[in-house]
Amino acid sequence: MPVSVLPASARVESGRLTLGGVPAGDLAAEFGTPLYVYCASTLRNRSAAFLEALASYPGDSRAVFACKANTTVGVLREIFAQGLGADVASEGELVAALRAGVNPQSVVVHGNNKSESDLRAAVAARAGLVVVDHLGELEQVEALAAEQGVVQRIAVRVTPGIAPDTHEKIVTGHDSSKFGLPADAALEALDRASRLPHLHAAGLHVHLGSQIRDLRPYELAADWLVDLVDEHALGELELLDLGGGFGIAYTENDTELPVPDAVEELVVHLAERLIARGLALPELILEPGRSIAGPAGVTLYTVGAVKRSAGGITHAAVDGGMSDNPRPALYGARYEAVVVERPELPPAERYTIAGKHCESGDVLIEDIDLPELRPGDVLAVPVTGAYAASMGSTYNLLPRPAAVVVDGGRAILVERRERVEELFAREV
């Protein structure tokens, strides 16, 4: 059983896998499958680890959860209760964060092409920070802030030209990125914002990408920002946002960026570079998402068809797939699996865990060794708390799964299963 990638609360009790003190098989029986299961203690512990790391920074600091990783309100509520703010990239994500009880002043608003509706909602909610991604956005935010009679605090997203070692589709800080501005344009944006009466230019933002497992790119980004601030006399800026993207382990053989140790090393590195240049310590913002929610999530599936192909592959098909977790199809992401009622049995056969969708690419896990699988078996796939539900779809008109939060032997339904008739609610 891949214990190391299961949530903190996972146990084997009386030969059954339990999550948060609740047998996984009982969860499947009560709520059906596919089912997203989120471990509250893992959400709490990993949120606390980021706050612990940030405490090593000698200036003001905060962590804002990247809601794109998981927008389930019940999950967000657990994270915000630990003291994190929210990083949102749409009006919908903003509404989810507000419903979960976030303090609007702790909200950071992102997006490379925010709509009028996105920006209007952000200003109306009194979001603490809007990250401007292109020069034209300055006038958009200025007009909306003037209309509402407020001064909107903004940061400018700058692209440092650093490409970390991660999947090419989730690199965002390189020179060809669709996100942010090159340094000269970012400086122009700060200057222009300083002359607009309803904008307050507060700082700079950098985000390198996602699933980064090496600290060095973050240190390079910190050094690049300090150089930019020093060379252009920007020492009065109130904040620097280093983004997120901290990598996690999806399988037993993966490495991850250890929190809090690695993040503590990063914030100390930044502080030392600022102090060495005689610069003030601006507020530091980090934006963890996957690194908090990912390891807290497990998806439960029920095995249906089990068959052997002419090519010698034994397929075990489950009742979900790329609609509830598109990452394997999009990025070739690799996962583990556990048979919840036989978690300690040794492997008996090599399987390919297939989804039920009409795509040959709808494969959740290729070549995994498991105990003999039979129709009706429930599989637990760990580390699905990020970019599964939030990137899901209703492909083949499959209703979206239910979601539960488990904690101390209790399972709380936070999102019910979608009904087929609801798939047609938008028809006119």
N, C-alpha and C positions, 0 to 999 in steps of 0.2 A: 504494500500500500504506500503511495507517495505521500508520506506524512509531512514532509518538509514543505510542500506546496498547498496543503490543505489549510483552512483557517485555524486560528489559534485555538478555537474551542473544539476542534475535531477530535474524537476519541473512538476507540473500538470498545464497545460494551456488550457483553454476552454475544460476541460474534457478529455484532451489527455496527455499521458506521453511524455515529451520532454527530450532529452539528448543533452547537449551542445547547447541548444537553437533550436534544430531540432526535430520535432515530430517523435517519434520512428516509428509510422506507415508509415510515408513518407519515412523513411530510408528503411524499409522493401519493400515498393513498388518500390523504385528506384533501390536498389541494390540486392534485392532478399533475401531469407532466406535459410538456417541459415546464420546469419550475425554477425561477431564480430564487436562490436562498442566500441571504446576506447575514454574516456573523457580526453582531453588534460589538462584541469585545474586540474583534480585529479592527473594525472601523475606529473604535475609541483609541486603541493602543497605537495604531499607525498615525492617527491624527496627533496624539500626544507626542510621538517621536519627532514630528516636524517642529512642534512648538518648543520642545526641549532643545533641539538643534539651534533654532533661531535665538534662544536665550543666550547663546554664546556671542552674539553680535552686540557690541557695546553701545549701539544706538537703538533707535526705535525699529521695530520689525513686526511683520505679520505674515501669516500664511492664508492664502485664499484657495479654496478648493476649485479645481477646474471642472465645472459642472458638465462639460461635454463628455467626460468619462462616464458619468452616471447621473441621470436626471430624475431618478426615482425619489419622490419627495420624502418617503420614509427613510431612505438612506441619507439624503441631505440633512434631514433633521438630526440624525445621530452625529454627523460631522460638525454641523454648526454649533451643536450643544457643547462641543469641546473647545469652542472659541475661534474657529476658523471663519474667514469670510468666504465670499463666492467670486469666482471668475466665470463670467457668462459671455456667450457669443451670439445671442439672439434674444428677441423679446420673449420667446417661449422659455428659454433657460432662465431669464430674469424672473418670470412669473413663478417658475418652479422653485427658485431660491427664496423668493418672498413668501411663497406658501409654506416653505419649510422653516420660516422664522428668522432668516438672515437679517442682520442689521444692514439697511441700505447703504450706510456710509462705508461699510466694509466691502461693497461690491465693486469689482473691476470689470469693465465692459470691453470686450474684444471683438474682432472681426475685420476682415480685409475689405469688405464691401457692405457695411452696415446699411440697412434700409432706413428710410425716413421713420418708419414705424419703430424699428429697433432703437434708434437714437431718441425719438420722442418719448418712448417708454422709459428709457434710462434716465433722461433728464427729469421727467415727471416723478420718477421714483426716488429722486435725489441720490442717485448712485454716486458713490464717493469718487470714482475715477473712470473716465472714458479714455481708452487708449486709442489715439488717432493713428490711422494706418496709411493715410494719403493726404496730400495737401488740400484737396477739395473738401475733405471732411471737416476742416477747421471752420469753414464758412457754414456748413450744415449745422454743426454743434452751436456755433455762435448765434445763428438765427433762432434755433429752438430755445436756447437759454434766454435770449432776449425776449422771446415770446412769453416765456414763463416767469420772467423777472428774476432770474437767478444768475449766479456766476458758477460755471461748471469747471471743476478741476479736471485737467487733462494730463496725460503723458503722451509721448511720441514713441512709436515703435520704430526701432532702428535695426538695420540688418548688418551684423558684424562680419559677414563673409566667412563664418566658421561652419564646417560641415562635419558633425560628429559621426561616429561609426554606428549607424543604425539603418533601418530599411529606407530605401530612397524615397518612398512615398510619404514618410513621416519626418523628413528633414525640412526645417523651416528657416534656418538662419544663414543659408548659403547665399551667394551673390545673385543667383537666378530665382530666388524665392518670390512667390506671389505676395508674401507678407512683408509689411514694413517699408521703410525708406532707407536708401543709402545715407551715409553719414552727412554729406553736404545738404541733402534735402531735409534730413531730420533737423539739422541746425537751422535751416530756413524756416521750418515749421515752428520750432520753438520761438524764433524771433518774431514771426508773424503772429503767433498766439499771444505774445506779450503785448501786442498793440491792439488786440481785440477786447473790448470792454467787458464782455460776458464770458471770457475764458481766463482760467488761471493755469499757466504752464507750470506743472509741478515736477516733471521728471522724464526719465527715459526708460524704455522697456525693451528687453531682449528676450527672445525665445528661440532656442536652437533646434528643437525637434522633440521627438518622443522616444521612449524606450532606450534612453542613453545609460549605459552601464559603467561608464568611465568618468571620473571626476575631472580629468584634464580639460575637456572642452569647456566646462563651466568656469574653470580657473582662467582659461584664455579669454572667455567672454568678459569676466570680471576685470581682467587686466586691460582689455580693449576699451571697456567703458571708462575706467579710471583715466586712461590716456586721453580719451575724448573729452572728458570733463576738465582735466587739467590743461590740455592744450588750447581749449576754447573758452577758458575762464567761466566754466559752468558750475563753479563750486557752491553757488547759492541754490542749486536745484534741491528740492525737498525729498525726492525719492528716486531710488533705482529699483527696477523690477527685473529680476534675473529669470523669470519664467519658471517652467517646470520641466517635465519630461524624464523624471528620474526612473531608471529602468528597474524592472522586477523580474523574478524567476517564474517561468511558466511550467517548467519541468524540473525533475530531479537534477538534471545536468546543467541547468542554467545558472549563471551568476546574476547578481543584482547589485545595485548601488546601495550599500548598507546605510540605513537611516537609524539613528541620528548621526553616527560617526562621520560619514562622508559629507553630509550637509553641514555639520558643525565645522569641519575642516574648510569647506567652501566659504562660510560666512566669516570665519576668522581670517582666511586668505584675503577676502575683499577688504575687511577692516584694516588689515596691516598695510595693504597697498594705498588705501586712502590716507591713512595716518602718515605714511612715509612721504607722501606728496604734500603734506600740510593741509589736506582738504578736510572739510567738515564731514561728519558721518550722516548721510541722508538716511531716511527711512528705507529699510530693505524689505522687499516683497518677494515671496516665493509662491509658486502656483502648482502645488502637487495635485494630481488627479488620479491617474492610474495607480501610483505608488501607494495610495490610501485605499481606494475602492477595489482594485484588482484582486488582491489576495483575500479580500473579505467575501468574495462571491463564489458560489458553487452552483452549477446548473444541473438539475436532475432530469434524466431522460428515461423513457421506457423502451426497451429493445422490442422490435417487431420481427421483421424477416431476418433470418440467418441463412445464408446460402453461400456456396462455393462457386466461383466463376471458372470458366474454361481456362483462364490464365493462372489458376491456382491461388487466387485471393479469396479469403473468407470474409464476406461482408456481413456485418451486423448493423442493420438499419435501425435508427431511432426515430422518435416521433417529433423531432425538431430538425435543426440544421442551420443553413445559412440565413434563414429569416430571424432566428434568435441570436445567432453569433456569426456574423459575416467575416470575421478576422481570418479564419483559415483560407477562405476563398479569395479574400483580398490580398493578404500578405503572406500566405503560407504559414500562418501561425501554428505552433505546435502545442498540444495539450497532453495531459495525463488523464486517466480515468480509473475509477474504483467501482467494483460491483458492491453495492451497498449492503447486501445481505451475506456476502462472502468476501469481506475485505482482506482477510488474511490467507485465503487459499493461494497456493502457488499458481503461476500461469500454466495453462494447458494448451493454448493455441494462440497463433498470431492472427489478429483481426484488423480489418479496416472498418472504422466506425463511420457509417454513411448517414447522411441526412435523408429526408424524404422528399426533397425538392427535385424539380425536373431539370437538373443540371448535373453533368458528370463531375463538375467541380465541387458539388455539394458533399464534401467529405470533411468531417470534424477532426478525425485522427487517422492518420495512415500508419499501418504496421505497429500495432501495440499488442503486447503479450498480456493476456488476461486469462482468468479461469474460464472454463467452458461457459459460453453464453447461451441462454435459452430465451425464447419469446416470453416477455413479461418481466425479465430482469430489469432492475433499475440501476442505471449508471450515474455516478457523480463525477462531473468534470470540474476540477478546481480552477481557480484564478480566472473566473469569468465575471468579476465584479465591475470591470471597466470595459467600455467599448463593445459590449454585447447588447444589453438592453437599449443603450442609447443609440446604437447604430442599426438596431433591428428594423425589420420591415414586415409587411404582410404578404410577402411573395407567395404565389399559389393561393392567395386569400386564406392563409392560415391565421387565425386569431392570435394576438400576442399573449405571451405567457403571464401567469400570475407571479407575484413576488412576495416573499415573506422575509421578515427579520427575525432571527432566532437569538435568544438571550436567556440564560439561566433556566433552561428547561421549558421555555415558552416560545411559541411560534406566533408572530403577529402578522396577519395579512395586511400588507401595505399597498398592494395593487392587485385587484382581482383579475381573473382571466377575461380577456376580451371575448365577447359573444359574436357568433357569425353575423347576426342581424346588424350589429354595430359596424361591421365592415362596409355597410351600405348607407350609413347615416348621412353621407355627403351627396348622395345621388339626388338629382332634381328632375 
